[in-house]
Amino acid sequence: MYVVIEGIDTAGKSTQLELLKKKFPKATFTKEPGGTPIGIKLREMALGGEAKSKIAEMFLFLADRAEHIEEVIKNNENKIVISDRSMISGIAYANQLDIDKLVELNLIATDNTLPTHVILLELTPKELKYRLSLKDNDSIELRGIDYLINIQNRMKETIKKLNINHIFIDASLKIEEIEKKIEDFINAN
């Protein structure tokens, strides 16, 4: 089982992942980008701005994803693997390119390996604005609410396009309510 938690920054992914670690202590927890030794280097290059072109940056993330699938997902296919982000985020954040083209490239990078379960924590613009006001914002968050909501919409579109088993959860619910919905979704399938 390959479970992915998706959502824009401040949606509560980290909180839910920590709760899942207690519920599923035998699961393998990982993340994209940077879930492998090579991935850590590629992530540093991409996030450090070493690639001057957006296309080169995207290919760094695709290389990370290919390595992650090979080293983490396929090597643990008889276990539960729970990942913080996946190709869904990769497609959504590469928003200067067409989704269909990105899906094609990501399917090559993942050797057609898709998550079995996708959980998307969704924020309304109002809730996102509130959450961003409570913290120092990183360079992506500083791009603004419209940018982040567009990324969230691209995540939803990608999930539907890939026809992946999924659940969309209102991230403004109480932490315990979200935790229960996630646990029920994982255990039901």
N, C-alpha and C positions, 0 to 999 in steps of 0.2 A: 504494500500500500504506500503510495507516494502522495502525501498530503502537503498542500501549499497554503500558507497564509499570505494574503495579498491585501494591499491597501496603501493609500498615500500616507505621507508622514503625519504623525499625530493621531492616526486612526486607532491605535492601541494594539498593534501587532506584537510588540515586545512584551507587553503585559500578558497577552493571551499565550504567547510562546512560553513564558515562565510558568504559567499555570499548567500548560500541557506537559511540561517536563515532570511535574508532580503526578499527573494523571497517567502518563505513559512513560514510566522510568526506563523501560527497555527499548524505547524507540531511539532511532538515530536522528539527532537534530543537526541541521545544517543551514546554510544561507547562500544566497546569490546576491551579488557577486562575492567571491572570496572564500568559497567553501573547501578549497584544496590549496596545497602549497603553491602551485602555479597560479591558481585563481587569486591568491593574495597579492602576488606580484602584478598580475594583470589589473586587478582592482586599483592598486596603488597608482599604476600608470594612467588608467582611465580617469580616476578621481583627482589625480595630481595634475591633470591637464597636459600630460606629455603628448597626447595625440592632438594635433592642431585642427584636424578635420573631424566633423561629426561622423562621417562614414568610418574613418579609422577608429574612432572611439567605439562605435557600434561593433566593429569587428573584434575589438579587444573584449567586449562583453560576450560576444558570440564564442570566442575562444575559451573564455572562462566557463561558459555554459556547457560547451562540448566536454571539457575536462571534468566538470562537476557531474554530468550525467554518467560518464564512463567510470569515474573513480568513486563516487558516492552513491548515486541512485542505483546503477546496475549491480554494484558490489553488495548492495543491501536489499535486493529485490524480494527476499523472503522475510523481511522485517518491515516494521512501520518506519518510514522516513518522513520527518516533518521539516519542511523548509520555509525559512523566512525569505519570501519572494521566489520568483521563477521566471521563465520566459515571458510570462504575462506582463510582468513589470518591464522587462526588457523591450517588449513590443510597445507598450504604452509610453514609456519615456523617450523612445526614439521617434518622437512625434513629428519630425520633419520628413519622415518617409511613410509611404503607403502601407497600411496594415497588412494587406494581402501579400505584398512583397516581403514584409518582415516575418509573417507567418511562415512563408516558404523558406527563408533563410534560417529561421529558428528550428524548423523541422529537420533541416539538414544538420544543424549543430547538435540537436538532441537525438539524432538517429530515430526520429519519430516517436520518442519517448515523451509521453504526456503525463501530467499528474492524474492520479485517480480521483482525487478530492481537492477542490479549490474552495477556499473560504475567503470571501472578499468583505472586509470591514469598510462600510460606506459612511461617509460624512456628508451632511448638508453644508452648503456654503456658510450658513450662519454658525453652525457648530465648529467648522474649520476655522473661521475667523476668530472665534472665541479661544480655541485651543492654541492657535498661533500667537495670540496676544499674551499668553501665559509663559512664553519661553523666548529665548534668544533663537532667532531663525538662521538656519544654514543657507547656503547659496541657492539651493533648490526651493526652499520655502520662501525665500525672498522674491522669487519670481511671481508670487501673488496667488490669490485665491482662485481667480479664473484659470490660471495655468494649472493648478493642482486639481481642480474639478474636471478640467479637460482630460488630464491624465487618468483620473478615476473613471471617467466615461469611456476612455480608450481601453481600460482594463476590462470593464463590463462587456464592451463590444468584442474584444479578443476572446474572452471566456465563451461568449455565445457563439462566435464564429468557429471556435475549436470544438464546440459541442461537448465540453467537459462537464462531468458531474460536479455541481457547484451549489453553493448557498451564498446569498447576499445578506449580510447582517447589518442592521442599523447600529453604527458604532457609538451612538449616543445613549444606547441602553446601558443599564448598570453592568459593571464588570462581570458579576455573577450570572446575569442573564445571558450575556454573550458567551461566557464559558460553558454554560449548559447547552446552548444551541450548537456550539462547536463540538462538544463531546457527543451529543446525540447524533449529529451529522456523521461523525467519524464512526461511531459504533453501529449505526444503522446500515452501513454499506459494507 
